[in-house]
Amino acid sequence: MSLDKKDVMRVLENVYDPEYPASIVEMGMVDEDSVEVGDGEVKVQFKPTTPFCPMGGLIGVLIRYALEKALNVKAEVRVKPGTHLNEAMVNTMINDEAQYKRVLGQLSDMGMLERCVKVK
């Protein structure tokens, strides 16, 4: 199956901010220019709502989870450079496998995966 940016955006339209009842696409956190599609891999950069957004890492984990689940690809998700004060820490939380799995488990335990990610 060949993926394109529109496929990625359709998935991201179903990822919701944990603090607001709106998708990350509606909120302008990600757009097609922030998406790269390769062979079995997707790269996404997103812009948190503020430079000190306390949910930045969680939003990135939700994005990665949704893309990998819906599209069956490896997803690399990063904060757009210069858009979060703890950029390196947030990127590590999303892309370090051990931290990602730990946070994903916590989100699942709290019911946030079901509430914030509406993909099959």
Backbone as ProteinMPNN parsed JSONL, in Angstrom:
{"seq_chain_A": "MSLDKKDVMRVLENVYDPEYPASIVEMGMVDEDSVEVGDGEVKVQFKPTTPFCPMGGLIGVLIRYALEKALNVKAEVRVKPGTHLNEAMVNTMINDEAQYKRVLGQLSDMGMLERCVKVK", "coords_chain_A": {"N_chain_A": [[0.852, -1.183, 0.0], [0.599, 2.151, -0.902], [1.399, 5.082, 0.693], [0.342, 8.48, 1.219], [0.642, 12.006, 1.965], [-1.954, 12.887, 2.5], [-3.227, 10.614, 3.504], [-1.918, 10.377, 5.949], [-2.705, 12.783, 7.158], [-5.459, 12.331, 7.375], [-5.528, 10.418, 9.406], [-4.413, 11.93, 11.493], [-6.372, 13.841, 11.866], [-8.021, 12.62, 13.602], [-6.85, 12.593, 16.044], [-6.845, 13.848, 19.207], [-6.354, 16.749, 21.222], [-5.359, 16.439, 24.594], [-6.34, 18.309, 26.41], [-8.228, 19.92, 25.184], [-11.315, 19.862, 23.337], [-10.716, 19.294, 20.563], [-9.287, 18.39, 17.389], [-5.797, 17.769, 16.677], [-5.173, 18.682, 14.177], [-7.221, 20.522, 13.594], [-6.51, 22.398, 15.505], [-4.202, 23.401, 14.473], [-1.722, 22.297, 14.984], [-0.365, 20.559, 13.367], [0.331, 20.194, 9.885], [0.1, 19.472, 6.333], [2.601, 20.218, 5.311], [4.28, 19.547, 7.331], [4.701, 16.894, 7.262], [6.345, 13.95, 6.245], [6.55, 11.306, 3.981], [7.805, 8.137, 3.62], [9.257, 5.04, 2.501], [7.48, 2.789, 4.065], [7.627, 4.319, 6.323], [6.871, 7.166, 8.327], [7.314, 10.589, 8.924], [6.732, 13.134, 11.205], [6.386, 16.477, 12.174], [5.363, 18.498, 14.852], [3.644, 21.322, 16.267], [3.399, 22.378, 19.458], [0.739, 23.804, 21.52], [1.693, 25.94, 23.059], [4.97, 27.314, 23.927], [5.619, 26.173, 26.345], [3.954, 24.065, 26.733], [2.397, 21.723, 28.709], [1.476, 19.296, 27.871], [2.879, 18.535, 25.66], [4.728, 16.343, 25.189], [3.009, 14.161, 25.6], [1.136, 14.572, 23.581], [2.737, 14.15, 21.338], [3.329, 11.414, 21.706], [0.757, 10.368, 21.408], [0.305, 11.021, 18.717], [2.287, 9.461, 17.418], [1.474, 6.878, 18.207], [-1.125, 6.734, 17.033], [-0.536, 6.939, 14.268], [1.152, 4.692, 13.834], [-0.562, 2.629, 14.562], [-2.842, 2.937, 12.864], [-1.785, 3.069, 10.253], [0.151, 1.153, 10.061], [2.967, 1.578, 10.027], [6.347, 2.676, 10.656], [6.706, 5.347, 12.775], [8.163, 8.498, 13.125], [8.15, 11.046, 15.325], [8.408, 14.432, 16.044], [8.911, 17.49, 17.858], [8.419, 20.634, 16.335], [11.347, 22.389, 15.595], [12.349, 24.787, 17.973], [9.833, 25.322, 19.051], [9.083, 24.448, 21.554], [9.973, 24.708, 24.958], [11.234, 22.581, 26.259], [12.253, 20.939, 24.239], [14.174, 18.865, 23.514], [13.781, 16.987, 25.59], [11.065, 16.347, 25.224], [11.121, 15.228, 22.617], [12.704, 12.992, 23.146], [11.03, 11.573, 24.893], [9.026, 10.789, 23.143], [10.341, 9.285, 21.155], [12.258, 7.55, 22.263], [12.282, 4.205, 22.822], [11.724, 2.78, 25.266], [10.79, 4.82, 27.012], [8.617, 5.742, 25.491], [6.921, 3.457, 25.445], [6.351, 3.233, 28.172], [4.996, 5.652, 28.733], [2.858, 5.352, 26.965], [1.575, 3.152, 28.127], [0.763, 4.342, 30.538], [-1.005, 6.307, 29.564], [-2.939, 4.659, 28.466], [-3.863, 3.323, 30.771], [-5.086, 5.466, 32.065], [-7.203, 5.967, 30.423], [-6.876, 7.749, 28.393], [-5.935, 7.137, 25.824], [-8.125, 6.001, 24.468], [-9.854, 8.165, 24.59], [-8.526, 10.228, 23.253], [-7.542, 9.322, 20.801], [-8.986, 8.398, 17.905], [-8.859, 6.2, 16.072], [-8.841, 3.184, 14.132]], "CA_chain_A": [[0.0, 0.0, 0.0], [1.373, 3.374, -1.012], [0.843, 6.145, 1.523], [0.695, 9.853, 0.901], [0.419, 12.947, 3.07], [-3.382, 12.956, 2.807], [-3.509, 9.466, 4.378], [-1.407, 10.74, 7.271], [-3.559, 13.843, 7.701], [-6.747, 11.735, 7.772], [-5.322, 9.812, 10.725], [-4.173, 12.985, 12.48], [-7.645, 14.52, 12.14], [-8.685, 11.843, 14.647], [-6.039, 12.658, 17.267], [-7.366, 15.01, 19.929], [-5.583, 17.332, 22.311], [-5.888, 15.972, 25.877], [-6.944, 19.385, 27.195], [-9.253, 20.628, 24.416], [-12.1, 18.938, 22.515], [-10.452, 19.574, 19.149], [-8.182, 17.58, 16.87], [-4.534, 18.495, 16.536], [-5.211, 19.339, 12.863], [-8.077, 21.704, 13.775], [-5.789, 23.358, 16.344], [-3.051, 23.904, 13.735], [-0.458, 21.74, 15.484], [0.304, 19.841, 12.284], [-0.251, 20.363, 8.563], [0.766, 18.61, 5.342], [4.002, 20.618, 5.154], [5.019, 18.988, 8.463], [4.649, 15.442, 7.099], [7.159, 13.294, 5.217], [6.176, 9.907, 3.829], [8.827, 7.356, 2.945], [8.938, 3.631, 2.315], [7.163, 2.16, 5.346], [7.967, 5.23, 7.415], [6.265, 8.493, 8.306], [7.919, 11.559, 9.834], [5.832, 14.25, 11.459], [6.765, 17.501, 13.154], [4.171, 19.195, 15.321], [3.862, 22.528, 17.058], [2.507, 22.412, 20.626], [-0.063, 25.026, 21.627], [2.551, 27.001, 23.609], [6.347, 26.839, 24.121], [5.738, 25.46, 27.618], [2.806, 23.159, 26.767], [2.672, 20.576, 29.561], [1.027, 18.075, 27.196], [3.639, 18.352, 24.423], [5.218, 14.969, 25.047], [1.869, 13.251, 25.479], [0.568, 14.753, 22.241], [3.638, 13.453, 20.42], [3.115, 9.973, 21.888], [-0.543, 10.069, 20.797], [0.496, 11.083, 17.259], [3.039, 8.273, 17.006], [0.606, 5.717, 18.417], [-2.194, 6.74, 16.031], [0.028, 6.648, 12.946], [1.631, 3.314, 13.768], [-1.712, 1.736, 14.649], [-3.731, 3.061, 11.71], [-1.115, 2.923, 8.955], [1.107, 0.047, 10.144], [4.269, 2.085, 9.606], [7.192, 3.231, 11.706], [6.504, 6.797, 12.796], [9.072, 9.346, 13.896], [7.422, 12.272, 15.636], [9.248, 15.407, 16.734], [8.437, 18.853, 18.01], [9.077, 21.55, 15.397], [12.439, 23.087, 16.288], [12.098, 26.115, 18.513], [8.442, 25.55, 19.45], [8.846, 24.009, 22.937], [11.14, 24.982, 25.807], [11.887, 21.307, 26.59], [12.22, 20.218, 22.966], [14.954, 17.616, 23.546], [13.12, 16.057, 26.501], [9.822, 15.91, 24.578], [11.489, 14.335, 21.521], [13.168, 11.733, 23.733], [9.854, 10.871, 25.407], [8.276, 10.238, 22.015], [11.104, 8.4, 20.276], [12.981, 6.521, 23.008], [11.322, 3.105, 22.882], [11.332, 2.476, 26.65], [9.948, 5.915, 27.511], [7.38, 5.73, 24.706], [6.057, 2.369, 25.921], [5.921, 3.555, 29.536], [3.99, 6.702, 28.639], [1.705, 4.753, 26.301], [0.89, 2.366, 29.15], [0.103, 5.266, 31.467], [-2.136, 6.902, 28.855], [-3.949, 3.61, 28.361], [-4.422, 3.121, 32.117], [-5.917, 6.626, 32.411], [-8.29, 6.092, 29.458], [-6.612, 8.844, 27.455], [-5.781, 6.644, 24.451], [-9.462, 5.872, 23.885], [-10.485, 9.48, 24.507], [-7.785, 11.161, 22.386], [-7.201, 8.733, 19.502], [-10.194, 7.769, 17.37], [-8.526, 5.429, 14.869], [-9.011, 1.738, 14.3]], "C_chain_A": [[0.894, 1.242, 0.0], [0.671, 4.487, -0.232], [1.206, 7.512, 0.959], [0.341, 10.743, 2.094], [-1.053, 13.039, 3.466], [-3.803, 11.797, 3.712], [-3.089, 9.786, 5.804], [-2.313, 11.787, 7.914], [-4.923, 13.312, 8.13], [-6.637, 11.077, 9.143], [-5.203, 10.911, 11.782], [-5.42, 13.809, 12.79], [-8.416, 13.835, 13.27], [-7.845, 11.714, 15.914], [-6.416, 13.968, 17.95], [-6.437, 15.447, 21.045], [-6.19, 16.862, 23.634], [-6.63, 17.04, 26.675], [-8.1, 20.103, 26.498], [-10.026, 19.633, 23.554], [-11.959, 19.235, 21.018], [-9.281, 18.718, 18.692], [-6.924, 18.442, 16.727], [-4.446, 19.196, 15.177], [-6.042, 20.615, 12.963], [-7.342, 22.798, 14.543], [-4.531, 23.903, 15.671], [-1.713, 23.389, 14.241], [0.337, 21.036, 14.395], [-0.44, 20.119, 10.984], [0.553, 19.522, 7.574], [2.238, 18.948, 5.156], [4.888, 20.023, 6.249], [5.132, 17.468, 8.377], [5.584, 15.007, 5.978], [6.751, 11.831, 5.183], [7.261, 9.212, 3.038], [8.357, 5.922, 2.81], [8.727, 2.975, 3.681], [7.454, 3.024, 6.556], [7.284, 6.582, 7.215], [7.008, 9.36, 9.314], [6.977, 12.745, 9.959], [6.474, 15.187, 12.463], [5.489, 18.213, 13.555], [4.56, 20.374, 16.186], [2.89, 22.517, 18.235], [1.785, 23.758, 20.715], [0.731, 26.204, 22.172], [3.955, 26.448, 23.776], [6.552, 26.068, 25.425], [4.589, 24.478, 27.815], [3.122, 21.92, 27.607], [2.288, 19.243, 28.916], [1.836, 17.756, 25.94], [4.115, 16.932, 24.194], [4.088, 13.981, 24.847], [1.235, 13.353, 24.102], [1.434, 14.033, 21.213], [3.476, 11.946, 20.499], [1.793, 9.564, 21.24], [-0.448, 10.069, 19.268], [1.191, 9.815, 16.77], [2.167, 7.023, 17.099], [-0.448, 5.623, 17.311], [-1.665, 6.363, 14.654], [0.462, 5.195, 12.824], [0.467, 2.325, 13.787], [-2.535, 1.755, 13.367], [-3.061, 2.717, 10.385], [-0.108, 1.78, 8.906], [2.471, 0.434, 9.565], [5.076, 2.461, 10.845], [7.019, 4.745, 11.637], [7.56, 7.463, 13.663], [8.365, 10.683, 14.08], [8.33, 13.178, 16.445], [8.522, 16.736, 16.849], [9.145, 19.703, 16.953], [10.153, 22.307, 16.157], [12.041, 24.495, 16.721], [10.686, 26.367, 19.019], [8.119, 25.075, 20.865], [10.123, 24.214, 23.745], [11.921, 23.726, 26.159], [11.909, 20.38, 25.378], [12.951, 18.874, 23.012], [14.282, 16.568, 24.428], [11.839, 15.49, 25.873], [10.136, 14.919, 23.46], [11.975, 12.981, 22.037], [11.979, 10.921, 24.243], [9.1, 10.155, 24.279], [9.047, 9.122, 21.315], [11.999, 7.382, 20.976], [11.991, 5.398, 23.301], [10.83, 2.812, 24.303], [10.422, 3.564, 27.214], [8.605, 5.945, 26.796], [6.42, 4.667, 25.248], [5.533, 2.643, 27.33], [4.802, 4.591, 29.504], [2.717, 6.164, 27.989], [0.888, 3.92, 27.289], [0.138, 3.246, 30.136], [-1.125, 5.913, 30.818], [-3.28, 5.896, 28.734], [-4.639, 3.399, 29.708], [-5.376, 4.251, 32.504], [-7.106, 6.803, 31.454], [-8.07, 7.17, 28.416], [-6.426, 8.363, 26.016], [-7.144, 6.578, 23.77], [-10.116, 7.233, 23.675], [-9.832, 10.358, 23.437], [-7.446, 10.629, 21.001], [-8.4, 7.937, 19.006], [-9.884, 7.054, 16.056], [-8.666, 3.949, 15.189], [-7.694, 1.039, 14.125]], "O_chain_A": [[1.822, 1.359, 0.801], [-0.499, 4.789, -0.47], [2.238, 7.679, 0.309], [-0.193, 10.274, 3.099], [-1.367, 13.246, 4.638], [-4.644, 11.976, 4.592], [-3.819, 9.501, 6.754], [-2.646, 11.677, 9.094], [-5.488, 13.774, 9.122], [-7.56, 11.172, 9.952], [-5.823, 10.827, 12.842], [-5.515, 14.41, 13.86], [-9.352, 14.409, 13.825], [-8.091, 10.844, 16.749], [-6.321, 15.046, 17.363], [-5.816, 14.627, 21.722], [-7.412, 16.883, 23.787], [-7.459, 16.714, 27.525], [-8.867, 20.815, 27.146], [-9.446, 18.654, 23.084], [-12.95, 19.404, 20.308], [-8.403, 18.364, 19.478], [-6.99, 19.669, 16.665], [-3.73, 20.187, 15.036], [-5.627, 21.668, 12.479], [-7.525, 23.984, 14.27], [-3.862, 24.773, 16.229], [-0.675, 23.986, 13.955], [1.56, 20.924, 14.482], [-1.663, 20.261, 10.967], [1.569, 18.931, 7.938], [3.043, 18.062, 4.872], [6.111, 19.997, 6.111], [5.606, 16.827, 9.315], [5.616, 15.611, 4.906], [6.62, 11.19, 6.225], [7.604, 9.628, 1.931], [7.174, 5.633, 2.99], [9.692, 2.646, 4.37], [7.521, 2.528, 7.681], [7.142, 7.069, 6.094], [7.299, 8.918, 10.426], [6.49, 13.286, 8.966], [7.033, 14.754, 13.471], [4.635, 18.499, 12.717], [5.649, 20.422, 16.758], [1.682, 22.634, 18.035], [2.176, 24.727, 20.065], [0.477, 27.347, 21.794], [4.133, 25.23, 23.769], [7.561, 25.381, 25.583], [4.285, 24.1, 28.946], [4.016, 21.149, 27.258], [2.727, 18.185, 29.365], [1.515, 16.804, 25.228], [3.921, 16.379, 23.112], [4.188, 13.069, 24.026], [0.84, 12.343, 23.519], [0.91, 13.377, 20.313], [3.483, 11.268, 19.472], [1.721, 8.52, 20.591], [-1.047, 9.223, 18.604], [0.736, 9.175, 15.822], [2.131, 6.211, 16.174], [-0.64, 4.56, 16.722], [-2.276, 5.559, 13.951], [0.172, 4.539, 11.823], [0.509, 1.301, 13.105], [-2.888, 0.699, 12.842], [-3.691, 2.142, 9.497], [0.427, 1.467, 7.843], [3.043, -0.275, 8.738], [4.535, 2.549, 11.947], [7.167, 5.349, 10.574], [7.815, 7.042, 14.791], [8.027, 11.361, 13.11], [8.949, 12.743, 17.416], [7.644, 17.061, 16.051], [10.336, 19.515, 16.702], [9.898, 22.814, 17.249], [11.481, 25.274, 15.95], [10.357, 27.496, 19.38], [6.999, 25.273, 21.336], [11.221, 23.926, 23.268], [13.137, 23.786, 26.339], [11.62, 19.189, 25.486], [12.4, 17.856, 22.591], [14.219, 15.395, 24.061], [11.568, 14.294, 25.98], [9.488, 13.877, 23.362], [11.691, 11.946, 21.436], [11.929, 9.707, 24.043], [8.601, 9.044, 24.462], [8.455, 8.117, 20.923], [12.457, 6.435, 20.337], [10.974, 5.621, 23.958], [9.632, 2.618, 24.51], [9.396, 3.262, 27.824], [7.568, 6.151, 27.427], [5.245, 4.949, 25.48], [4.387, 2.316, 27.638], [3.779, 4.426, 30.17], [1.614, 6.493, 28.426], [-0.342, 3.975, 27.288], [-0.988, 2.936, 30.525], [-2.166, 6.049, 31.46], [-4.449, 6.253, 28.884], [-5.865, 3.306, 29.772], [-6.366, 4.015, 33.196], [-7.928, 7.696, 31.657], [-8.972, 7.476, 27.637], [-6.727, 9.103, 25.079], [-7.305, 7.038, 22.64], [-10.845, 7.435, 22.704], [-10.516, 11.148, 22.786], [-7.098, 11.407, 20.113], [-8.784, 6.932, 19.604], [-10.559, 7.272, 15.05], [-8.617, 3.528, 16.345], [-7.627, -0.186, 14.228]]}, "name": "protein", "num_of_chains": 1, "seq": "MSLDKKDVMRVLENVYDPEYPASIVEMGMVDEDSVEVGDGEVKVQFKPTTPFCPMGGLIGVLIRYALEKALNVKAEVRVKPGTHLNEAMVNTMINDEAQYKRVLGQLSDMGMLERCVKVK"}
